Amino acid sequence: MDSGRDLVKAGCAVACSAPLFFLGTGFEPVAALTWVAPLPVLLLAPRVPAPLAAGGAFLAFLLGTANGWAFQLRSHDTPMLPVGLLIDVGMSLTFALAVLAFRLPAVRGRALAAAVGAPAAWTGLLYVVSVSNPMGLMGTFANHQADVPLVLQTAAVTGMWGVEFLVLLAPSAVAALFAPGVTGAARLRTAVVVPVVFGVALGGGALRLAGTGGGTTGRVAAVATNQEVWAPDLATPAGRDLVAAYADHIAALPEGVRAVVLPEQSFRSTEARPAVLHEPMSRLARERNMDVVVGFAHLDGDVKYNYAVVFRAEGGEPATYLKHWDRVSPRGDTPVVTAAGAGVAICLDVNHSTPTREYAAAGTGLLLVPASDEGDNGRQHSRVALLRGVEHGQAVVWSARTGVPLVADGHGRVVADARTGGDGPFTTVVADVPTGPGATPYTRFGDWFAWLCLATALAVVVTARRRPLRNR
């Protein structure tokens, strides 16, 4: 072994992969580079000892996360210490393990197992993280492909897990084809099987995009204040003024809007049913024949309840949805469906498959989501909501304070979006969007593909260890 030469190889691979990860991941990723970034360290893996392969992969990914360090240093939701550091190191370790799952069969001449092993390990490990982390997942490879609807359609069958798998399968297959010690027959099998997988996934995606499959087209709106103020108190002039300004703005929306969504915790009050909010919004909903969804924080002593209040177009008592995935407040477990067949969720709820899956199973085709982000991560989080919509065939209306209000159809096509913070008092997105297409195979069968990836990764590791090594 020439350790000095191996270190040079590793340094070159890291120097190539790290900037590609920097540009291909994060808040404004170049989606094409996400597919390329893993390739240099995967090409390296079978040519150097395992510790050096893992270390190079870890370092390349970690350096790529530098695209989010400035945000983490000033974030209150994802501070660098300890949350940001835990995310950056954890994701880098996961990628390093995936590269080892590639290397193990690759150095034994098993090209196809190497090509499949890395994406299976990556996807399976992310699934384990997702079900054990109350914050769910965002910022993964699938999130970075959110503006590529053709790739996203796989999620309607496999969930986001299929997209994660595809993104890492491509560079793994290329690296396996060029791995030393791989026979011609092994290369041929890989060169045949992997394109077939992509043909099925992308061909199916193209057919799904070409189909109609949607429901009734309706006009919807997302409205978010450009003030960077959190939940003004309705007992103060500032709170009451903002209610009046929102009411005037909603009243001036174009004709035909059937649902409008305001951000998470647009207001707060110690009253459970503050008249200063309920009276104007209820009147607007009836007069304009639209559902008005408002994020509202009810403070009861030391306890805060994070609601989305639905003022119904048909009148009557507003419905209240309590956020399901809440880290600091009591959590709800009851879904809310409007008379028009739309489900309601709040911000972090979209980082998990439920309650969107419950809504789709119940027959909804539209998801109304008040949200609140931190500027830099606004676009990324809006695309998580879009991805959830594809998984379960739901059009999405996402209204984020200090973020990116968005309207997308149930196939993940952005119909309209805008970043908050302009010159006017509000950022407004109005669009006509078809609902549905509704429940998907993923809605019915759940995380079967993630479990398949876990089983595949385990099988690749176990069977590879029984095979003799080939010379590097």
C-alpha positions as CSV (number, residue, x, y, z in Angstrom):
1,M,0.0,0.0,0.0
2,D,1.3,3.4,-0.9
3,S,-0.3,5.5,1.9
4,G,1.1,8.8,0.5
5,R,-0.4,8.2,-2.9
6,D,-3.7,7.1,-1.3
7,L,-3.8,10.4,0.7
8,V,-3.3,12.4,-2.5
9,K,-6.1,10.4,-4.2
10,A,-8.4,11.1,-1.2
11,G,-7.5,14.8,-1.2
12,C,-8.3,15.1,-4.9
13,A,-11.7,13.3,-4.4
14,V,-12.6,15.6,-1.5
15,A,-11.5,18.7,-3.4
16,C,-13.9,17.7,-6.2
17,S,-16.9,16.4,-4.2
18,A,-17.0,19.1,-1.5
19,P,-17.7,22.1,-3.8
20,L,-20.2,20.0,-5.7
21,F,-22.1,19.2,-2.5
22,F,-21.8,22.9,-1.5
23,L,-23.6,23.9,-4.8
24,G,-25.9,20.9,-5.1
25,T,-27.4,20.9,-1.6
26,G,-28.6,23.5,0.9
27,F,-31.2,26.2,0.5
28,E,-30.7,27.1,-3.1
29,P,-29.4,23.8,-4.7
30,V,-28.5,23.3,-8.3
31,A,-30.5,20.1,-8.7
32,A,-28.2,18.6,-11.4
33,L,-25.1,18.9,-9.2
34,T,-26.8,16.8,-6.4
35,W,-26.5,13.8,-8.7
36,V,-22.8,14.5,-9.5
37,A,-21.4,15.5,-6.1
38,P,-21.1,11.9,-4.6
39,L,-19.2,10.6,-7.7
40,P,-15.6,11.6,-6.9
41,V,-15.6,10.0,-3.4
42,L,-17.4,6.9,-4.8
43,L,-14.7,6.5,-7.5
44,L,-12.1,6.8,-4.7
45,A,-13.7,4.3,-2.3
46,P,-12.5,1.0,-3.9
47,R,-9.0,2.4,-4.5
48,V,-8.1,3.2,-1.0
49,P,-8.4,1.5,2.5
50,A,-11.8,1.6,4.1
51,P,-11.0,4.2,6.8
52,L,-9.7,6.6,4.2
53,A,-12.7,6.1,1.9
54,A,-15.1,6.7,4.8
55,G,-13.1,9.7,6.1
56,G,-13.0,11.3,2.6
57,A,-16.7,10.8,2.2
58,F,-17.4,12.3,5.6
59,L,-15.2,15.3,5.0
60,A,-16.5,16.0,1.5
61,F,-20.1,16.0,2.7
62,L,-19.3,18.0,5.9
63,L,-17.6,20.7,3.9
64,G,-20.6,20.8,1.6
65,T,-22.8,21.7,4.5
66,A,-20.8,24.9,4.8
67,N,-23.6,26.4,2.6
68,G,-25.8,26.4,5.7
69,W,-23.3,27.4,8.5
70,A,-24.0,31.2,8.3
71,F,-27.7,30.5,8.7
72,Q,-27.1,28.0,11.6
73,L,-25.0,30.6,13.4
74,R,-27.9,33.0,13.6
75,S,-30.9,30.7,13.5
76,H,-33.2,30.3,16.6
77,D,-34.9,27.1,15.3
78,T,-31.7,25.4,14.0
79,P,-28.8,26.9,16.0
80,M,-25.3,25.7,15.2
81,L,-24.9,24.4,18.8
82,P,-26.1,21.8,19.1
83,V,-28.8,21.3,16.5
84,G,-26.9,22.4,13.4
85,L,-23.8,20.6,14.3
86,L,-25.8,17.4,15.0
87,I,-27.5,17.7,11.6
88,D,-24.3,18.4,9.7
89,V,-22.2,15.6,11.4
90,G,-25.1,13.1,11.3
91,M,-25.8,13.6,7.6
92,S,-22.1,13.3,6.9
93,L,-21.8,10.1,8.9
94,T,-24.8,8.7,7.0
95,F,-23.2,9.5,3.7
96,A,-19.9,7.9,4.8
97,L,-21.7,4.7,5.8
98,A,-23.4,4.7,2.4
99,V,-20.0,5.0,0.7
100,L,-18.7,2.0,2.8
101,A,-21.8,0.1,1.7
102,F,-20.6,0.8,-1.8
103,R,-17.0,-0.1,-1.2
104,L,-17.6,-3.4,0.5
105,P,-19.0,-5.2,-2.6
106,A,-17.0,-3.0,-5.0
107,V,-13.6,-4.3,-3.8
108,R,-15.0,-7.9,-4.3
109,G,-15.9,-7.2,-7.9
110,R,-19.6,-7.1,-7.3
111,A,-20.6,-4.0,-9.3
112,L,-24.3,-4.3,-9.2
113,A,-24.4,-4.9,-5.4
114,A,-22.1,-1.8,-5.0
115,A,-24.3,0.3,-7.2
116,V,-27.4,-0.6,-5.2
117,G,-25.8,-0.9,-1.8
118,A,-24.9,2.8,-1.4
119,P,-28.4,4.3,-2.2
120,A,-30.1,1.5,-0.2
121,A,-28.0,2.3,2.9
122,W,-28.4,6.0,2.5
123,T,-32.2,5.7,2.1
124,G,-32.7,3.2,4.8
125,L,-30.7,5.2,7.3
126,L,-32.6,8.4,6.5
127,Y,-35.8,6.5,7.1
128,V,-34.6,5.4,10.5
129,V,-33.8,9.0,11.3
130,S,-37.1,10.3,10.1
131,V,-39.2,8.0,12.3
132,S,-37.0,8.7,15.4
133,N,-36.7,12.5,15.0
134,P,-39.6,14.7,16.1
135,M,-38.4,17.4,13.7
136,G,-38.8,15.0,10.7
137,L,-36.6,15.4,7.7
138,M,-35.7,18.3,5.3
139,G,-32.7,19.2,3.3
140,T,-32.1,15.7,1.9
141,F,-31.4,14.7,-1.7
142,A,-35.2,14.4,-2.5
143,N,-35.7,17.9,-1.2
144,H,-33.1,19.2,-3.6
145,Q,-35.0,17.7,-6.5
146,A,-38.2,19.5,-5.6
147,D,-38.2,21.7,-8.7
148,V,-37.8,18.7,-11.0
149,P,-41.3,17.2,-11.3
150,L,-40.2,14.4,-13.5
151,V,-38.0,12.9,-10.8
152,L,-40.5,13.6,-8.0
153,Q,-43.3,11.4,-9.5
154,T,-41.6,8.3,-8.1
155,A,-42.6,9.6,-4.6
156,A,-46.2,8.8,-5.4
157,V,-45.3,5.1,-5.3
158,T,-42.3,5.0,-3.0
159,G,-42.6,8.1,-0.9
160,M,-39.6,10.5,-0.9
161,W,-37.5,7.3,-0.3
162,G,-37.6,6.4,-4.0
163,V,-36.2,9.8,-4.9
164,E,-33.4,9.6,-2.4
165,F,-32.5,6.2,-3.8
166,L,-32.4,7.3,-7.5
167,V,-30.3,10.4,-6.8
168,L,-27.5,8.2,-5.2
169,L,-28.0,5.3,-7.6
170,A,-26.8,7.2,-10.6
171,P,-23.3,8.1,-9.3
172,S,-23.0,4.8,-7.5
173,A,-23.6,2.9,-10.8
174,V,-21.0,5.0,-12.7
175,A,-18.4,4.5,-10.0
176,A,-19.2,0.7,-9.9
177,L,-18.7,0.4,-13.7
178,F,-15.2,1.9,-13.3
179,A,-14.2,0.1,-10.1
180,P,-11.0,-1.9,-10.3
181,G,-11.3,-5.7,-10.3
182,V,-14.9,-5.7,-11.7
183,T,-15.4,-8.3,-14.4
184,G,-16.9,-7.6,-17.8
185,A,-20.0,-9.7,-16.9
186,A,-20.5,-7.7,-13.7
187,R,-20.2,-4.4,-15.6
188,L,-22.7,-5.7,-18.2
189,R,-25.3,-6.6,-15.5
190,T,-24.9,-3.2,-14.0
191,A,-25.1,-1.4,-17.3
192,V,-28.3,-3.2,-18.1
193,V,-30.2,-3.2,-14.8
194,V,-29.6,0.4,-13.7
195,P,-30.9,2.0,-16.9
196,V,-33.9,-0.2,-16.7
197,V,-34.6,1.1,-13.2
198,F,-34.3,4.7,-14.4
199,G,-36.4,3.9,-17.4
200,V,-39.2,2.6,-15.3
201,A,-39.0,5.5,-12.7
202,L,-38.7,8.4,-15.2
203,G,-41.0,6.8,-17.8
204,G,-43.7,6.3,-15.2
205,G,-43.1,9.9,-14.0
206,A,-43.5,11.2,-17.6
207,L,-46.8,9.3,-18.0
208,R,-48.1,10.6,-14.7
209,L,-47.3,14.2,-15.6
210,A,-48.9,13.7,-19.0
211,G,-52.1,12.4,-17.5
212,T,-55.0,14.6,-16.4
213,G,-55.7,12.9,-13.1
214,G,-56.6,16.1,-11.2
215,G,-59.9,17.3,-9.7
216,T,-61.7,20.6,-10.0
217,T,-59.6,23.6,-10.7
218,G,-60.2,26.4,-8.1
219,R,-58.6,29.7,-7.2
220,V,-56.6,29.9,-4.0
221,A,-54.4,32.4,-2.3
222,A,-51.6,32.6,0.2
223,V,-51.1,36.0,2.0
224,A,-48.2,36.8,4.3
225,T,-47.3,40.0,6.0
226,N,-43.9,41.5,5.1
227,Q,-43.4,42.5,8.8
228,E,-40.8,40.4,10.5
229,V,-42.8,40.4,13.7
230,W,-43.9,37.2,15.5
231,A,-47.6,36.8,16.5
232,P,-48.6,40.4,17.5
233,D,-50.8,40.4,20.6
234,L,-54.5,41.1,19.7
235,A,-54.8,43.2,22.8
236,T,-52.4,45.7,21.4
237,P,-53.0,48.4,18.7
238,A,-50.3,46.6,16.5
239,G,-52.2,43.4,16.6
240,R,-55.6,45.0,15.9
241,D,-54.1,47.1,13.1
242,L,-52.7,44.0,11.5
243,V,-56.0,42.2,11.6
244,A,-57.6,45.2,9.9
245,A,-54.9,45.3,7.3
246,Y,-55.2,41.6,6.5
247,A,-59.0,41.9,6.3
248,D,-58.8,44.8,3.8
249,H,-56.2,42.9,1.8
250,I,-58.3,39.7,1.7
251,A,-61.4,41.7,0.7
252,A,-59.4,43.1,-2.3
253,L,-58.3,39.7,-3.6
254,P,-59.5,38.8,-7.1
255,E,-62.9,37.3,-7.6
256,G,-63.3,33.6,-7.4
257,V,-60.8,32.8,-4.6
258,R,-62.2,29.9,-2.7
259,A,-59.5,29.5,0.0
260,V,-56.9,31.9,1.5
261,V,-54.2,31.0,3.9
262,L,-52.4,33.2,6.4
263,P,-49.1,32.3,8.1
264,E,-48.6,30.3,11.3
265,Q,-49.1,32.3,14.5
266,S,-50.2,35.4,12.6
267,F,-51.6,36.6,15.9
268,R,-51.7,35.6,19.6
269,S,-54.1,36.2,22.4
270,T,-55.0,35.1,25.9
271,E,-58.6,34.7,24.7
272,A,-59.5,31.4,23.1
273,R,-62.0,33.1,20.8
274,P,-60.9,36.8,20.4
275,A,-63.7,38.8,18.8
276,V,-61.3,41.2,17.2
277,L,-60.1,38.3,15.0
278,H,-63.2,36.1,14.7
279,E,-65.7,38.8,13.8
280,P,-64.0,40.3,10.7
281,M,-62.6,37.0,9.4
282,S,-65.9,35.2,9.8
283,R,-67.7,38.0,8.0
284,L,-65.1,38.0,5.2
285,A,-65.4,34.2,4.8
286,R,-69.2,34.4,4.4
287,E,-69.2,37.5,2.2
288,R,-66.5,36.3,-0.2
289,N,-67.6,32.7,0.0
290,M,-64.1,31.5,0.8
291,D,-62.4,29.5,3.6
292,V,-60.0,31.7,5.5
293,V,-57.3,29.8,7.4
294,V,-55.4,31.9,10.0
295,G,-52.5,30.8,12.2
296,F,-53.3,31.7,15.8
297,A,-51.5,31.2,19.1
298,H,-53.7,30.9,22.2
299,L,-51.8,31.6,25.4
300,D,-53.4,29.9,28.4
301,G,-51.1,30.7,31.4
302,D,-47.7,29.2,30.6
303,V,-49.1,27.0,27.9
304,K,-49.3,28.0,24.2
305,Y,-51.6,26.3,21.8
306,N,-50.6,26.6,18.1
307,Y,-53.8,26.6,16.0
308,A,-54.9,27.0,12.5
309,V,-58.4,28.5,12.7
310,V,-60.6,27.8,9.7
311,F,-63.3,30.5,9.1
312,R,-65.8,28.7,6.9
313,A,-67.2,29.9,3.7
314,E,-70.6,28.5,4.7
315,G,-70.5,30.3,8.1
316,G,-70.9,28.7,11.5
317,E,-68.4,28.2,14.2
318,P,-64.8,28.2,13.0
319,A,-62.9,24.9,13.0
320,T,-59.6,24.7,14.9
321,Y,-56.7,22.5,14.0
322,L,-54.0,22.0,16.6
323,K,-50.5,21.5,15.2
324,H,-49.6,17.8,15.3
325,W,-45.8,17.9,15.3
326,D,-45.0,20.6,17.8
327,R,-41.8,20.7,19.8
328,V,-42.8,23.3,22.4
329,S,-46.6,23.2,22.7
330,P,-49.3,20.6,23.3
331,R,-49.7,18.5,20.2
332,G,-53.0,17.8,18.4
333,D,-54.2,14.6,16.8
334,T,-57.4,15.5,15.2
335,P,-57.4,16.3,11.4
336,V,-59.6,19.1,10.1
337,V,-61.2,18.9,6.6
338,T,-63.0,21.9,5.1
339,A,-66.4,21.6,3.4
340,A,-64.6,22.0,0.1
341,G,-62.5,18.9,0.8
342,A,-59.2,20.5,1.9
343,G,-57.0,19.2,4.7
344,V,-55.3,21.6,7.2
345,A,-51.8,21.3,8.6
346,I,-49.2,23.6,10.1
347,C,-45.6,24.2,9.1
348,L,-43.5,21.3,10.7
349,D,-46.3,18.9,10.1
350,V,-45.1,18.6,6.5
351,N,-41.8,17.2,7.7
352,H,-43.7,14.0,8.4
353,S,-45.9,11.9,6.3
354,T,-48.9,12.3,8.6
355,P,-51.3,14.0,8.8
356,T,-51.1,14.5,5.0
357,R,-51.4,10.7,4.5
358,E,-54.6,10.7,6.7
359,Y,-56.1,13.5,4.6
360,A,-55.4,11.7,1.3
361,A,-56.8,8.5,2.6
362,A,-60.0,10.4,3.6
363,G,-60.3,11.7,0.1
364,T,-58.9,15.3,0.1
365,G,-57.1,16.8,-2.8
366,L,-55.9,20.1,-1.4
367,L,-53.6,20.9,1.6
368,L,-53.9,24.3,3.3
369,V,-50.7,25.1,5.4
370,P,-50.0,28.2,7.6
371,A,-46.2,28.2,8.2
372,S,-43.4,30.3,9.6
373,D,-39.7,30.1,8.4
374,E,-36.5,32.0,8.9
375,G,-35.9,33.6,5.5
376,D,-33.0,31.6,4.3
377,N,-34.7,28.2,4.7
378,G,-38.1,29.4,3.3
379,R,-37.7,28.0,-0.1
380,Q,-36.4,24.7,1.1
381,H,-39.3,24.2,3.5
382,S,-41.9,25.2,0.9
383,R,-40.5,22.4,-1.3
384,V,-40.8,19.9,1.6
385,A,-44.6,20.7,1.5
386,L,-44.6,20.3,-2.3
387,L,-42.9,16.9,-2.0
388,R,-45.5,15.8,0.6
389,G,-48.2,16.8,-1.8
390,V,-46.7,14.6,-4.6
391,E,-46.5,11.7,-2.2
392,H,-50.2,11.8,-1.5
393,G,-51.6,13.6,-4.6
394,Q,-52.4,16.9,-2.8
395,A,-52.3,20.4,-4.3
396,V,-50.7,22.6,-1.7
397,V,-51.3,26.2,-0.5
398,W,-48.3,27.2,1.7
399,S,-48.3,30.6,3.4
400,A,-45.1,31.3,5.3
401,R,-44.1,34.3,7.3
402,T,-40.5,35.3,6.4
403,G,-40.5,32.5,3.8
404,V,-41.8,31.6,0.4
405,P,-45.6,31.4,0.0
406,L,-46.4,28.8,-2.7
407,V,-49.2,27.2,-4.7
408,A,-48.3,23.8,-6.3
409,D,-50.4,21.1,-7.9
410,G,-50.6,17.5,-6.8
411,H,-47.8,16.5,-9.2
412,G,-45.3,18.9,-7.7
413,R,-45.5,21.6,-10.3
414,V,-45.1,25.1,-8.8
415,V,-48.0,27.2,-10.1
416,A,-47.0,30.3,-8.2
417,D,-44.6,31.4,-5.5
418,A,-42.9,34.5,-4.1
419,R,-40.5,35.4,-1.4
420,T,-41.7,37.6,1.4
421,G,-40.0,40.9,2.3
422,G,-41.0,43.1,-0.6
423,D,-41.8,46.8,-0.4
424,G,-45.5,46.4,0.2
425,P,-47.2,45.4,3.4
426,F,-48.0,41.9,2.1
427,T,-46.7,39.2,-0.1
428,T,-49.6,37.6,-2.0
429,V,-49.8,34.6,-4.2
430,V,-53.0,33.9,-6.1
431,A,-53.4,31.0,-8.6
432,D,-55.8,28.6,-10.2
433,V,-54.8,25.1,-9.3
434,P,-56.5,21.7,-9.8
435,T,-57.0,19.7,-6.7
436,G,-55.8,16.1,-6.4
437,P,-55.3,13.7,-8.0
438,G,-55.7,12.3,-4.5
439,A,-54.6,9.2,-2.7
440,T,-51.6,7.5,-4.3
441,P,-50.1,4.0,-4.0
442,Y,-47.8,5.5,-1.4
443,T,-50.8,6.6,0.6
444,R,-52.1,3.0,0.6
445,F,-48.9,1.0,1.1
446,G,-46.8,3.4,3.1
447,D,-43.0,3.1,3.6
448,W,-42.6,-0.2,1.9
449,F,-39.7,1.1,-0.2
450,A,-37.8,2.4,2.8
451,W,-38.0,-1.0,4.4
452,L,-36.9,-2.7,1.2
453,C,-33.9,-0.4,1.2
454,L,-33.0,-1.4,4.8
455,A,-33.3,-5.1,3.9
456,T,-31.3,-4.6,0.7
457,A,-28.5,-2.7,2.5
458,L,-28.3,-5.5,5.1
459,A,-28.2,-8.2,2.4
460,V,-25.5,-6.4,0.4
461,V,-23.3,-6.1,3.5
462,V,-23.8,-9.6,4.7
463,T,-23.3,-11.3,1.3
464,A,-20.3,-9.1,0.4
465,R,-18.4,-10.0,3.6
466,R,-18.6,-13.7,2.5
467,R,-16.8,-13.0,-0.8
468,P,-13.0,-12.8,-1.2
469,L,-11.3,-9.5,-1.8
470,R,-10.0,-8.7,-5.3
471,N,-6.8,-6.7,-5.8
472,R,-7.2,-2.9,-5.9
